[in-house]
Amino acid sequence: MADCFIGIDLGTSGCRGVAIDDRGVTLAQAATVLPPSRHPRPGASEQSPDDWWAAVARVLRELLTQKPGAVRALSVDGTSSTLLLCDADGVPCSPGLMYDDRRAVPQAQTIAQHAPADCAARGPGSALAKLLYLHEKHPHVAAHAVHQADWISGRLAARHGISDENNVLKLGYDVVERHWPEWMTRLPLPLELLPEVLPVGSPVGPIAPAIAAAFGLPTDVLVVAGTTDSNAAALAAGIEAPGDAVTSLGSTLVLKIFAERPVFAADYGVYSHRLGDSWLIGGASNTGGRVLRQFFSDRQIKQLSARIDTERVLNLGYYPLPTPGERFPRNDPHLEPRLTPRPEDPAEFLQAMLEGIADVEATGYARLTALGAPTPRRVFTSGGGAANEAWQRIRARRLGLPVLRAVHTEAAYGTALLARAAVGARSTSQSLQ
């Protein structure tokens, strides 16, 4: 029986799994939904960790029923900044505060008094702000603060209180020096709650015997430290070398570029995730699919895009935003959307919006380069907009670069690559350098 490697992707609304062989061929896929986040008060967004585990169990069982091969390793990614407290046995002591939970405003103000200006742990949505909030609400009961992916990996390996170098970025970890910084000792927080940090793609440990028995897996299956969902998607897209970039055309516009050195620019929301000795530099704009859907349905976008003559450039100077305010590539909380003049032909209006988003993308990569990132050499595309051929032609002209469809679009595939690399089957981004 051939070897296989499993990646699990935990998102906000669902869980997906992929099994691949040592050549990267997909052998099995599975997916399930999660209950929606609860919002018990303004700014709050939480889910039950037990729901996460139930979803992972369903996906894992469905993958295994497809008999993909002999499982050698598995890895898990999750949403960035989603955090919970658990006891020494991994039993949750709190709900999971989701990435979009913004209730920790006083705690963020405390962090701002101590954290460096370019620290990713600043702001009420950071994992560190959530940790201070949870510690105040649940004092003296927890042993570990862990992220969504950490908790699942810990349960799989019966090794709790561990994390990876990507998930801990917004918990305050210094990813350049690879340690918890001194300024965190001045926070009202017992530092023993902080997780042990492992490099992305490194072994957490063998699967727990009870878990192996429950799923019919051998006891030598390796649990591998994962990453965040967006980084897993970038790995799946096909990045291989410095200068490879990934644009996600989803509700927002997210840019990432593979680099040899990190870049941090908090004013623009630009941070760098470590992948071995290399880096994934990213920034996100508020433009994207959300503003398109304020004017067009998905069906209309498809129909009108077929009418666009991409050889005829409109150049109306649009800056499409769903609401006022932008952070990257321009830092202006009051920036107004610019969607005039409006052509009478709806296909031309859509074209002007697609051109405007492409201009923001080009400006974004120029901003990253000006901040110290490498010049992009090619751009992979993921997200719903990747299937729009007219948009791809517009973007290629604006960027002056090859624009390619992502090799794989599932974040779970990128996480499966981490599992494969951990057992030395083949390289994943040069074996994460």
C-alpha positions in Angstrom: 0.0 0.0 0.0 1.4 3.4 -1.0 2.1 6.1 1.6 -0.2 9.1 2.0 -0.1 12.4 3.9 -3.1 14.2 5.3 -3.8 17.9 5.6 -6.7 19.3 7.6 -7.9 22.8 7.1 -10.2 24.4 9.8 -11.9 27.5 8.7 -14.7 29.7 10.1 -17.6 27.8 8.5 -16.2 24.4 7.7 -13.4 21.8 7.8 -11.7 20.3 4.8 -9.3 17.4 4.4 -7.0 16.2 1.6 -4.8 13.1 1.3 -1.9 13.1 -1.1 0.8 10.7 -2.1 4.5 11.3 -2.2 4.3 12.9 -5.6 1.6 15.3 -4.5 -1.2 13.6 -6.3 -4.6 14.0 -4.5 -5.9 10.7 -3.4 -8.9 11.7 -1.3 -10.9 14.8 -0.3 -13.5 15.4 2.4 -15.4 18.4 3.8 -18.0 19.2 6.5 -19.6 22.3 7.9 -19.2 23.9 11.3 -22.0 25.5 13.3 -21.9 29.3 12.8 -20.0 31.5 15.2 -21.9 32.8 18.2 -22.1 36.5 18.9 -23.2 36.8 22.5 -22.4 40.6 22.6 -21.2 43.3 20.2 -17.7 42.6 19.1 -17.8 39.0 20.2 -17.3 36.0 17.9 -16.8 32.5 19.4 -17.1 28.8 18.6 -17.0 25.6 20.6 -13.7 23.7 20.4 -15.8 20.5 20.7 -17.4 21.4 17.4 -14.0 21.8 15.8 -13.0 18.3 17.0 -16.2 16.8 15.8 -15.7 18.3 12.3 -12.1 17.1 12.2 -13.2 13.6 13.2 -15.9 13.5 10.5 -13.4 14.7 7.8 -10.7 12.2 8.9 -13.1 9.3 8.9 -14.4 10.3 5.4 -10.9 10.5 4.1 -10.0 7.1 5.5 -13.1 5.4 4.0 -11.8 6.4 0.6 -8.7 4.2 1.4 -6.1 6.7 0.2 -3.1 4.5 1.4 -0.9 4.0 4.4 -1.1 7.3 6.4 2.4 8.4 7.4 1.8 11.9 8.7 -0.9 14.6 9.1 -0.9 18.3 9.8 -3.5 20.9 10.7 -4.0 24.6 9.8 -6.5 27.0 11.3 -7.7 30.5 11.3 -5.2 33.1 12.5 -5.7 34.6 15.9 -8.4 32.2 17.0 -7.5 31.3 20.6 -8.7 29.3 23.6 -7.6 28.3 27.0 -7.2 24.6 28.0 -6.1 22.6 31.0 -3.0 20.4 31.2 -5.0 17.5 29.6 -6.2 19.7 26.7 -9.8 20.1 28.1 -11.1 23.5 27.0 -11.5 26.1 29.8 -13.0 28.7 27.5 -14.8 29.0 24.1 -12.6 29.6 21.1 -12.4 33.4 20.4 -12.5 33.6 16.6 -10.2 35.7 14.4 -12.9 38.4 14.1 -13.6 38.7 17.8 -12.9 42.4 18.7 -14.1 42.6 22.4 -10.6 42.9 23.9 -10.3 46.7 23.5 -9.0 47.5 27.0 -6.5 44.6 26.7 -5.2 45.9 23.4 -4.6 49.3 25.0 -2.5 47.6 27.7 -0.5 45.8 25.0 0.0 49.1 23.1 1.8 50.5 26.2 4.6 47.9 25.9 4.7 46.3 22.4 6.9 47.7 19.6 5.1 49.7 16.9 5.6 47.0 14.3 4.4 44.1 16.5 1.6 42.0 15.1 0.1 41.5 18.6 -1.2 45.0 18.7 -5.0 45.6 18.3 -8.1 44.1 19.8 -8.2 41.3 17.2 -4.8 39.9 18.1 -4.4 36.6 19.8 -2.5 38.3 22.6 -5.4 40.7 23.3 -7.7 37.7 23.4 -5.4 35.9 25.8 -5.4 38.8 28.3 -9.2 39.0 28.0 -9.6 35.2 28.6 -7.1 35.2 31.5 -9.1 37.9 33.2 -12.4 36.0 32.7 -11.0 32.6 33.6 -8.1 33.1 36.0 -6.3 30.2 37.7 -8.0 27.4 35.7 -6.0 27.1 32.5 -2.6 25.5 31.8 -2.2 26.5 28.2 -3.2 29.2 25.7 -3.5 27.6 22.2 -4.8 28.5 18.8 -7.4 26.5 16.8 -4.8 24.4 14.9 -2.7 24.0 18.1 -5.6 22.5 20.1 -6.4 20.0 17.4 -2.8 19.0 16.9 -2.4 18.7 20.7 -5.4 16.4 20.9 -4.2 14.2 18.0 -0.7 13.8 19.6 -1.7 14.1 23.3 0.9 16.9 23.6 -0.8 20.1 24.7 0.6 23.6 24.9 2.4 23.6 21.6 2.1 26.0 18.6 3.9 26.8 15.4 5.9 29.9 14.3 3.1 31.2 12.1 0.2 31.0 14.5 2.1 32.7 17.4 2.9 35.8 15.3 -0.1 37.7 16.7 0.4 36.2 20.2 3.6 38.4 20.5 6.3 35.9 19.6 9.4 37.3 18.0 9.6 35.3 14.8 12.9 36.9 13.8 14.8 36.1 17.0 12.7 33.0 17.7 11.7 33.7 21.3 9.1 35.3 23.5 10.2 39.0 23.9 11.1 40.6 27.2 8.4 43.3 26.9 5.8 40.5 27.5 7.0 40.1 31.0 5.4 43.5 31.8 1.9 42.3 30.9 -0.6 41.1 33.5 -0.2 37.5 32.3 1.4 34.4 33.7 4.0 33.5 31.0 3.6 29.8 31.6 0.3 30.0 29.7 2.3 30.7 26.5 2.8 27.7 24.2 6.1 26.0 23.3 6.8 27.1 19.7 7.8 24.7 17.0 9.0 25.5 13.4 6.3 25.1 10.8 6.4 21.6 9.5 8.3 20.1 12.3 7.2 17.0 14.3 4.8 17.4 17.2 5.0 13.7 18.0 3.4 10.4 17.1 -0.4 10.1 17.1 -1.8 9.3 20.5 -2.6 5.6 20.9 -6.2 6.3 21.8 -6.7 8.4 18.7 -5.0 5.9 16.5 -7.3 3.2 17.8 -10.4 5.3 17.4 -9.6 6.0 13.7 -7.9 2.7 12.8 -4.6 4.3 12.2 -1.1 2.9 13.0 0.6 4.3 16.1 3.6 5.6 14.1 1.6 8.3 12.2 3.4 11.6 12.8 1.5 14.7 13.8 3.2 17.7 12.2 3.2 21.4 13.3 0.9 23.3 11.0 0.3 26.9 10.0 -2.5 29.5 9.4 -5.1 28.9 6.8 -3.9 31.7 4.5 -0.3 30.5 4.6 -1.4 26.9 3.9 -3.3 28.3 0.8 -0.2 30.1 -0.3 1.8 26.8 -0.1 -0.9 25.0 -2.0 -0.8 27.7 -4.8 2.6 26.6 -5.9 5.1 29.1 -4.5 8.7 27.7 -4.9 11.2 30.6 -4.7 11.8 34.2 -3.7 9.7 36.4 -5.9 6.8 34.0 -6.2 3.6 35.8 -5.2 0.1 34.7 -4.5 -3.0 37.0 -4.9 -6.2 35.8 -3.2 -9.2 37.3 -5.0 -11.9 36.7 -2.3 -14.1 39.1 -0.4 -10.9 41.1 0.1 -7.7 41.3 -1.8 -4.8 39.5 -0.1 -1.2 39.6 -1.4 1.6 37.4 -0.3 5.2 37.1 -1.6 7.9 34.5 -0.8 11.1 36.2 0.4 14.5 35.6 1.9 14.1 38.4 4.5 11.2 39.6 6.5 9.3 42.9 6.2 7.2 44.4 9.0 5.3 47.7 8.5 2.4 47.9 11.0 1.1 51.2 9.5 0.2 49.2 6.4 -0.7 45.9 8.2 2.3 44.2 6.6 3.8 41.3 8.5 6.0 38.3 7.7 5.5 34.7 8.5 8.6 32.5 8.9 8.8 29.3 6.7 12.1 27.7 7.8 14.7 30.3 6.9 12.5 32.0 4.4 9.5 34.3 4.8 6.0 34.9 3.5 5.3 38.6 3.4 1.6 39.7 3.3 -0.7 42.6 3.1 -4.5 42.9 2.6 -6.7 45.5 1.0 -10.4 46.1 1.6 -11.1 46.0 -2.1 -12.2 42.7 -3.7 -15.2 40.6 -4.2 -17.3 42.2 -1.5 -17.5 45.5 -3.3 -18.3 43.8 -6.6 -21.2 42.0 -5.0 -22.6 45.4 -3.9 -23.4 46.0 -7.6 -23.5 42.6 -9.3 -24.5 39.0 -8.5 -22.1 36.2 -9.3 -24.2 35.3 -12.3 -24.1 38.9 -13.6 -20.3 39.0 -13.1 -19.9 35.9 -15.2 -22.2 37.1 -18.0 -20.8 40.6 -18.1 -17.2 39.5 -18.0 -17.8 37.5 -21.2 -18.6 40.8 -22.9 -15.5 42.7 -21.7 -13.0 43.6 -24.5 -9.8 43.6 -22.5 -7.9 45.1 -25.4 -9.9 48.3 -24.9 -8.6 49.9 -21.7 -11.0 52.2 -19.9 -8.6 53.8 -17.3 -11.4 55.5 -15.3 -9.2 55.6 -12.1 -11.6 53.6 -9.8 -10.6 52.7 -6.3 -13.4 50.2 -5.4 -14.1 49.9 -1.7 -17.2 48.5 0.1 -17.0 51.2 2.8 -14.7 54.2 3.4 -11.3 53.3 4.8 -8.2 51.5 3.6 -5.0 50.2 5.2 -3.0 48.6 2.4 -1.5 49.7 0.1 -2.7 53.1 1.3 -3.1 53.8 5.0 -6.1 56.1 5.1 -9.0 55.3 7.4 -11.1 57.9 5.6 -10.4 57.0 2.0 -13.6 57.2 0.1 -14.5 54.7 -2.6 -14.0 56.1 -6.1 -16.5 54.6 -8.6 -17.2 57.5 -11.0 -17.7 58.3 -13.8 -20.1 55.4 -14.2 -20.5 54.1 -17.8 -24.1 53.4 -19.0 -23.0 49.9 -20.1 -22.9 47.6 -17.1 -20.2 45.5 -18.7 -18.0 48.6 -18.9 -18.8 49.5 -15.3 -17.7 46.0 -14.2 -14.6 46.4 -16.4 -13.7 49.7 -14.7 -14.1 48.0 -11.3 -11.9 45.1 -12.3 -9.3 47.5 -13.6 -9.5 49.5 -10.4 -8.9 46.4 -8.2 -6.0 45.4 -10.5 -4.5 48.8 -10.0 -4.7 48.3 -6.2 -3.0 45.0 -6.6 -0.2 46.5 -8.7 0.2 49.3 -6.2 0.2 46.7 -3.4 3.1 44.7 -4.8 4.9 48.0 -5.5 4.4 48.9 -1.8 5.7 45.5 -0.6 8.8 46.0 -2.9 9.4 49.5 -1.6 9.2 48.2 2.0 11.9 45.6 1.2 10.2 42.6 -0.4 11.6 41.1 -3.6 10.1 42.2 -6.9 7.5 39.6 -7.9 8.5 37.4 -10.8 5.1 35.7 -11.2 1.7 35.8 -9.5 -0.4 32.8 -8.6 -4.1 33.4 -8.1 -6.5 31.8 -5.7 -10.0 32.6 -4.5 -13.2 32.9 -6.3 -12.0 35.6 -8.8 -9.3 33.3 -10.1 -11.8 31.7 -12.6 -12.6 35.0 -14.3 -10.5 35.0 -17.5 -11.2 38.6 -18.4 -10.0 39.7 -14.9 -6.8 37.7 -15.3 -6.0 39.4 -18.6 -6.6 42.8 -17.0 -4.4 41.9 -14.1 -1.6 40.6 -16.3 -1.5 43.9 -18.2 -1.6 46.0 -15.1 1.1 43.9 -13.3 3.3 43.3 -16.3 3.9 39.8 -15.0 2.8 36.2 -15.7 -0.5 35.6 -13.9 -1.2 32.0 -13.2 -4.0 30.0 -11.7 -3.0 28.5 -8.3 -1.7 24.9 -8.7 -4.1 23.8 -5.9 -6.7 26.0 -4.3 -7.4 24.1 -1.1 -5.5 25.2 2.0 -5.7 21.6 3.2 -3.5 20.6 0.3 -0.8 23.0 1.5 -1.0 21.5 5.0 -0.7 18.0 3.5 2.5 19.2 1.8 3.8 20.1 5.3 3.0 16.6 6.5 4.8 15.1 3.5 7.9 17.3 3.9 8.2 16.3 7.6 8.9 12.7 6.7 11.3 13.7 4.0 9.2 12.4 1.1 9.8 15.5 -1.1 10.5 19.2 -0.7 7.9 21.7 0.2 9.1 25.2 -0.8 12.7 23.8 -0.7 11.7 21.7 2.4 10.8 25.0 4.0 14.5 26.1 3.6 
